[in-house]
Amino acid sequence: MSRTILHDAALADGSSDSLRLGVSVAIADGRIESIGANDDIDHQGAEMIDAGGAVVVPGMVDCHSHLTMQGGSHWIARGDDPPPVLRQVARDNAKRLVQAGILWARDVGAPSANGRPISLDARDELSGQPGNPYIRVAGTWIGKTGYPDMWVTTDDDGLKDAALAQLDLGTDLVKIYMDAPGGAEDSPFSVAALESATDAVHARGARVACHCGYLQGARVAAAAGVDSIEHGMELDDDIARTMKTNNVTLTSTLSVFASWETFGRTTAIDRFTTEDGRKRIATRKEGAYASVAAARRAGVRIATGSDFGGGSVRAGHLAWEVELLVAAGLTPREALVAATRAGGELLGDDHAGRIKPGMPADLVLVHGDPLSDARALWRVWAVFQRGTRVV
């Protein structure tokens, strides 16, 4: 039996507002054997790693990502790149995630080639390969309108069949786009249609994620009992209470707004680079921060998403989202939980974002205290995946 001991570290697993100091973590055959005070861990026959001054945190979970897309201000145009290019983008993005301590990626939308979402190929190729994240994919977007090569378009009558068709292709979850041309006052699908589709997906053991940029789409998604509202830029207290009742997670993507601040002209969203567009961005940003506060007040589970690739954020920048959640009113511990354990709960993975004896040793060592300063999550020193150091 091979054993490794991370000696004399601190531990921040989200269970406390303060660091646990003088901790050793014993890893045996890829799993966490024990966690305890330095003097309580048996060192005999183990490889010792001096982790003094470092903090052990769980591997992070990016719950809103687009592996096959590269991000930047021209991200929509890049979705039209040839499939081989998009597959290579996925490989590169996967490596960047792990280097940043992000060991789980939930892909919530990808272009298709010959009717098959390219994210499926990326997941299947990278699955089980050391140094790559664990990947869950939603296939392509389902909505009422959209880009021909990147969407499945349908209406109330066809929503359930469209959702099940994605699962038939081999996806792990389903992504439904709940914004409508009418904006805040409209929803593309009814509560009844979305609830029927959600029930059918749940019956297959899968989950439903809903893009909700506006108020009414979020209201419908919460009432239908989907698994997550992505973005949630216009939640109110009533919607948040419904989310809590129906166990709907908010996946925050606040870093998207920060990334838009550097856009110039001739970008994917020129309409946001005018003076009026900048004002609209500021209004939406304010609404998104208020939505996080409403979700927190109601006790809604909040998970982090960077939206890399599907917006201008790049892969590996989930720590930015954690920082912004603190700016939106979460404590550093709550923000750390959002980036780890809460993401694992949304995935339905018992060990994702957790550090406990018996679980696979998927953990990250950072410098600085993430329970007082979220920026510590940028300072990744080492990453262990199933007990093997990969960074």
VMD Tcl script that draws the C-alpha trace (Angstrom):
set ca {
  {0.00 0.00 0.00}
  {1.42 3.40 -1.02}
  {1.05 6.20 1.53}
  {1.68 9.93 1.32}
  {1.39 12.41 4.17}
  {0.85 16.13 3.71}
  {2.55 17.26 6.91}
  {1.88 20.34 9.05}
  {-0.63 22.09 6.80}
  {-3.71 24.12 7.68}
  {-7.17 22.93 6.64}
  {-10.12 24.90 5.24}
  {-12.90 22.51 4.23}
  {-15.83 24.91 4.65}
  {-17.02 23.45 7.94}
  {-15.65 26.29 10.06}
  {-15.02 30.02 9.78}
  {-11.44 29.58 10.94}
  {-8.47 27.51 9.83}
  {-7.62 24.23 11.49}
  {-3.86 24.47 12.11}
  {-1.14 21.85 12.52}
  {-2.93 19.28 10.41}
  {-1.58 16.28 8.53}
  {-3.49 14.47 5.80}
  {-2.60 10.83 5.14}
  {-3.34 9.49 1.66}
  {-3.29 5.77 0.95}
  {-3.96 4.14 -2.42}
  {-5.59 7.26 -3.79}
  {-7.94 7.88 -0.87}
  {-7.85 10.02 2.23}
  {-6.84 7.63 4.98}
  {-6.99 10.04 7.88}
  {-6.93 13.72 8.85}
  {-5.60 14.79 12.22}
  {-3.11 16.65 14.34}
  {0.47 16.19 13.20}
  {1.43 13.97 16.13}
  {-1.64 11.75 15.72}
  {-0.85 10.56 12.19}
  {1.30 7.46 11.71}
  {4.25 8.43 9.52}
  {5.83 4.98 9.22}
  {6.56 3.97 5.64}
  {4.97 7.09 4.16}
  {6.31 9.62 1.68}
  {6.39 12.89 3.60}
  {5.52 16.18 1.90}
  {6.29 19.26 3.93}
  {3.09 21.30 3.54}
  {3.93 23.81 6.23}
  {2.50 27.24 5.46}
  {0.01 25.87 2.94}
  {-3.75 25.44 3.33}
  {-5.54 22.29 2.16}
  {-8.89 22.97 0.47}
  {-11.20 20.64 -1.45}
  {-10.87 20.47 -5.21}
  {-13.08 23.20 -6.65}
  {-16.19 22.76 -8.80}
  {-17.00 25.04 -11.75}
  {-20.73 24.51 -12.19}
  {-21.15 26.74 -15.24}
  {-18.57 26.23 -17.95}
  {-18.25 25.72 -21.70}
  {-15.23 23.50 -22.27}
  {-15.21 23.63 -26.06}
  {-15.23 27.44 -26.25}
  {-12.33 29.76 -25.56}
  {-14.05 32.84 -24.14}
  {-12.94 36.39 -24.80}
  {-15.01 39.14 -26.36}
  {-15.52 37.14 -29.58}
  {-16.78 33.98 -27.88}
  {-19.90 33.66 -30.04}
  {-17.88 33.79 -33.28}
  {-15.44 31.21 -31.87}
  {-18.35 28.79 -31.47}
  {-18.36 28.53 -35.27}
  {-14.74 27.31 -35.38}
  {-14.26 23.82 -36.92}
  {-14.93 20.85 -34.60}
  {-11.24 19.82 -34.41}
  {-10.39 23.31 -33.19}
  {-13.14 23.19 -30.56}
  {-11.95 19.78 -29.35}
  {-8.43 21.15 -28.88}
  {-9.86 24.14 -27.02}
  {-11.53 21.65 -24.67}
  {-8.22 19.87 -24.04}
  {-6.45 23.14 -23.31}
  {-9.26 24.40 -21.06}
  {-9.30 21.14 -19.12}
  {-5.59 21.48 -18.32}
  {-6.04 25.09 -17.20}
  {-8.83 24.08 -14.85}
  {-6.75 21.51 -13.02}
  {-3.79 23.86 -12.80}
  {-6.12 26.28 -11.00}
  {-7.34 23.63 -8.56}
  {-10.68 23.08 -10.33}
  {-11.29 19.34 -10.50}
  {-14.92 19.27 -11.62}
  {-16.38 20.98 -14.68}
  {-20.10 21.09 -15.44}
  {-20.38 21.97 -19.13}
  {-23.72 23.66 -19.78}
  {-23.76 24.11 -23.53}
  {-21.66 23.34 -26.58}
  {-21.90 23.60 -30.38}
  {-22.82 20.44 -32.27}
  {-21.28 18.63 -35.21}
  {-23.57 16.39 -37.25}
  {-26.21 16.60 -34.53}
  {-23.87 15.55 -31.71}
  {-22.69 18.07 -29.08}
  {-18.91 18.35 -29.26}
  {-18.73 18.40 -25.46}
  {-19.65 14.71 -25.46}
  {-16.52 13.88 -27.42}
  {-14.44 16.03 -25.05}
  {-15.88 14.31 -21.99}
  {-15.39 10.84 -23.40}
  {-11.81 11.55 -24.49}
  {-10.71 13.12 -21.21}
  {-12.63 10.90 -18.81}
  {-10.33 9.07 -16.45}
  {-7.20 10.77 -17.75}
  {-5.00 12.08 -14.92}
  {-4.58 15.83 -14.91}
  {-8.02 16.45 -16.40}
  {-11.17 17.42 -14.49}
  {-14.17 15.21 -13.94}
  {-16.62 16.41 -16.59}
  {-20.42 16.49 -16.72}
  {-22.05 17.78 -19.90}
  {-25.46 19.12 -20.85}
  {-25.06 18.80 -24.60}
  {-26.41 21.79 -26.48}
  {-28.87 24.49 -25.44}
  {-32.64 24.01 -25.76}
  {-34.68 27.15 -26.35}
  {-37.35 28.83 -28.39}
  {-34.89 30.77 -30.54}
  {-31.14 30.55 -30.98}
  {-28.13 30.03 -33.19}
  {-28.74 27.26 -35.76}
  {-25.59 25.23 -35.05}
  {-25.64 25.76 -31.31}
  {-29.26 25.31 -30.29}
  {-32.20 22.96 -30.37}
  {-35.33 25.07 -30.85}
  {-38.76 23.97 -29.70}
  {-41.96 25.12 -28.01}
  {-44.05 23.94 -25.06}
  {-45.34 20.90 -26.93}
  {-41.87 19.68 -27.86}
  {-39.88 20.63 -24.76}
  {-40.04 17.28 -22.98}
  {-39.08 15.34 -26.10}
  {-36.22 17.75 -26.83}
  {-34.89 17.29 -23.29}
  {-35.07 13.51 -23.46}
  {-33.42 13.56 -26.90}
  {-30.37 15.20 -25.32}
  {-30.18 12.41 -22.75}
  {-30.50 9.85 -25.56}
  {-27.33 11.34 -27.05}
  {-25.53 10.56 -23.80}
  {-25.59 13.86 -21.91}
  {-25.40 13.96 -18.11}
  {-27.89 16.80 -17.72}
  {-30.10 19.09 -19.79}
  {-29.74 22.84 -20.34}
  {-32.85 24.93 -21.10}
  {-32.73 28.58 -22.08}
  {-35.43 30.53 -20.23}
  {-34.89 34.03 -21.66}
  {-37.47 35.26 -24.14}
  {-37.52 38.17 -26.61}
  {-39.89 39.97 -24.23}
  {-37.17 40.10 -21.60}
  {-38.11 40.37 -17.95}
  {-41.86 40.09 -18.47}
  {-41.86 36.99 -20.65}
  {-40.89 33.32 -20.50}
  {-40.33 31.04 -23.50}
  {-41.97 28.07 -21.76}
  {-44.86 27.60 -19.35}
  {-44.55 26.18 -15.85}
  {-46.52 23.10 -16.92}
  {-44.28 22.37 -19.91}
  {-41.06 22.90 -17.96}
  {-42.29 20.85 -15.02}
  {-43.23 17.99 -17.34}
  {-39.81 18.07 -18.98}
  {-38.08 18.25 -15.60}
  {-40.05 15.29 -14.24}
  {-39.15 13.26 -17.31}
  {-35.45 14.10 -16.98}
  {-35.50 13.28 -13.26}
  {-37.10 9.94 -14.05}
  {-33.99 9.18 -16.10}
  {-31.71 10.06 -13.18}
  {-30.50 13.32 -14.72}
  {-30.88 17.01 -13.85}
  {-32.09 20.23 -15.45}
  {-30.19 23.51 -15.56}
  {-31.99 26.65 -16.72}
  {-30.38 29.81 -18.06}
  {-32.39 32.63 -16.44}
  {-31.23 36.13 -17.19}
  {-34.60 37.74 -16.55}
  {-37.30 37.78 -13.90}
  {-40.17 35.82 -15.45}
  {-38.03 33.00 -16.80}
  {-36.54 32.55 -13.33}
  {-40.01 32.61 -11.77}
  {-41.17 29.82 -14.09}
  {-38.01 27.75 -13.54}
  {-38.29 28.03 -9.76}
  {-41.96 27.05 -9.80}
  {-41.24 24.08 -12.10}
  {-38.67 22.72 -9.63}
  {-35.67 22.56 -11.95}
  {-32.32 21.72 -10.37}
  {-30.55 25.00 -10.95}
  {-31.06 28.54 -12.13}
  {-27.96 29.65 -14.00}
  {-26.97 33.33 -13.72}
  {-30.20 34.37 -11.98}
  {-29.65 38.05 -12.67}
  {-33.16 39.16 -11.67}
  {-34.26 37.15 -8.67}
  {-36.58 38.68 -6.09}
  {-37.41 37.47 -2.60}
  {-40.51 35.63 -3.79}
  {-38.57 33.68 -6.43}
  {-35.81 32.96 -3.92}
  {-38.31 31.53 -1.43}
  {-39.76 29.31 -4.16}
  {-36.24 28.14 -5.03}
  {-35.64 27.22 -1.40}
  {-38.94 25.31 -1.19}
  {-38.25 23.41 -4.42}
  {-34.52 22.83 -3.72}
  {-33.38 24.89 -6.72}
  {-29.70 25.95 -6.67}
  {-28.49 29.34 -7.85}
  {-25.36 29.07 -9.98}
  {-23.76 32.50 -9.82}
  {-21.74 33.98 -12.69}
  {-20.90 37.46 -11.40}
  {-17.45 37.48 -13.01}
  {-19.08 37.80 -16.44}
  {-19.98 41.41 -15.66}
  {-16.45 42.22 -14.56}
  {-15.08 40.72 -17.77}
  {-17.36 42.87 -19.92}
  {-15.78 46.03 -18.57}
  {-12.78 45.57 -20.88}
  {-14.75 45.12 -24.11}
  {-13.98 47.32 -27.08}
  {-15.91 47.67 -30.33}
  {-16.37 44.91 -32.94}
  {-16.99 42.36 -30.21}
  {-19.64 39.70 -29.76}
  {-21.82 42.20 -27.94}
  {-21.25 45.58 -29.61}
  {-24.57 46.70 -28.23}
  {-22.99 46.74 -24.75}
  {-20.07 48.97 -25.78}
  {-22.18 52.08 -26.39}
  {-22.86 54.51 -23.56}
  {-26.41 53.20 -23.27}
  {-25.12 49.64 -23.34}
  {-22.71 50.36 -20.50}
  {-25.59 51.68 -18.43}
  {-27.54 48.49 -19.11}
  {-24.57 46.40 -18.00}
  {-24.36 48.39 -14.78}
  {-28.07 47.84 -14.15}
  {-27.85 44.10 -14.83}
  {-24.77 43.82 -12.61}
  {-26.58 45.54 -9.75}
  {-29.51 43.17 -10.23}
  {-27.24 40.11 -10.20}
  {-25.61 41.16 -6.93}
  {-29.05 41.79 -5.42}
  {-30.15 38.35 -6.61}
  {-27.29 36.69 -4.73}
  {-28.31 38.60 -1.62}
  {-31.94 37.48 -2.03}
  {-30.85 33.86 -2.46}
  {-28.69 34.06 0.66}
  {-31.54 35.54 2.71}
  {-33.83 32.71 1.66}
  {-31.25 30.00 2.40}
  {-30.92 28.96 -1.25}
  {-27.89 26.82 -2.09}
  {-25.43 28.94 -4.08}
  {-22.85 27.27 -6.32}
  {-20.15 29.00 -8.32}
  {-19.85 29.15 -12.08}
  {-17.35 31.10 -14.13}
  {-19.23 30.87 -17.46}
  {-15.85 30.55 -19.15}
  {-16.14 30.01 -22.86}
  {-19.84 30.91 -22.98}
  {-18.94 34.47 -22.07}
  {-15.74 36.44 -22.03}
  {-14.23 34.78 -18.92}
  {-11.39 32.32 -19.56}
  {-10.91 28.85 -18.13}
  {-9.38 28.54 -14.69}
  {-10.72 31.79 -13.23}
  {-13.23 30.43 -10.74}
  {-11.39 32.19 -7.90}
  {-12.62 35.45 -9.42}
  {-16.20 34.30 -8.89}
  {-15.43 33.43 -5.27}
  {-14.04 36.93 -4.71}
  {-17.15 38.51 -6.22}
  {-19.50 36.39 -4.12}
  {-17.80 37.86 -1.07}
  {-18.32 41.32 -2.57}
  {-22.00 40.40 -3.00}
  {-22.36 39.66 0.70}
  {-21.30 36.05 1.31}
  {-18.72 35.36 3.98}
  {-15.43 33.91 2.72}
  {-16.44 30.54 4.20}
  {-19.80 30.63 2.40}
  {-18.05 31.53 -0.85}
  {-15.59 28.67 -0.39}
  {-18.51 26.29 0.19}
  {-20.14 27.60 -3.00}
  {-16.99 26.73 -4.96}
  {-16.64 23.28 -3.42}
  {-19.26 21.33 -1.47}
  {-22.32 23.17 -2.83}
  {-21.13 22.49 -6.37}
  {-20.73 18.82 -5.55}
  {-24.27 18.71 -4.17}
  {-25.58 20.22 -7.40}
  {-23.68 17.60 -9.39}
  {-25.03 14.84 -7.13}
  {-21.46 13.70 -6.45}
  {-20.90 12.74 -2.80}
  {-17.18 13.45 -2.80}
  {-16.98 16.46 -5.14}
  {-15.72 19.47 -3.23}
  {-15.26 17.54 0.03}
  {-12.35 16.31 2.10}
  {-13.20 13.38 4.37}
  {-11.55 10.09 5.30}
  {-12.44 7.35 2.86}
  {-13.06 9.72 -0.04}
  {-10.80 9.99 -3.10}
  {-7.94 12.36 -2.35}
  {-8.98 15.22 -4.63}
  {-7.57 18.26 -2.92}
  {-5.67 21.48 -3.45}
  {-2.99 23.31 -1.49}
  {-3.02 27.09 -1.62}
  {-1.09 29.86 0.10}
  {-3.09 32.27 2.21}
  {-6.26 31.88 4.25}
  {-9.36 31.49 2.02}
  {-11.54 31.87 5.12}
  {-10.46 35.48 5.46}
  {-9.27 36.32 1.94}
  {-10.90 34.70 -1.10}
  {-7.91 35.73 -3.22}
  {-5.96 32.89 -1.63}
  {-7.68 30.53 -4.07}
  {-5.65 32.08 -6.88}
  {-2.42 30.97 -5.21}
  {-2.44 27.26 -6.01}
  {0.72 25.43 -4.98}
  {-0.22 21.78 -5.50}
  {-3.16 19.74 -6.78}
  {-3.79 16.08 -5.93}
  {-6.20 13.98 -7.95}
  {-7.07 10.60 -6.51}
  {-3.92 10.83 -4.42}
  {-1.54 11.60 -7.28}
  {0.04 15.02 -7.50}
  {-0.89 16.46 -10.90}
  {0.24 20.07 -10.33}
}
mol new
graphics top color blue
foreach p $ca { graphics top sphere $p radius 0.5 }
foreach p [lrange $ca 0 end-1] q [lrange $ca 1 end] { graphics top cylinder $p $q radius 0.2 }
display resetview
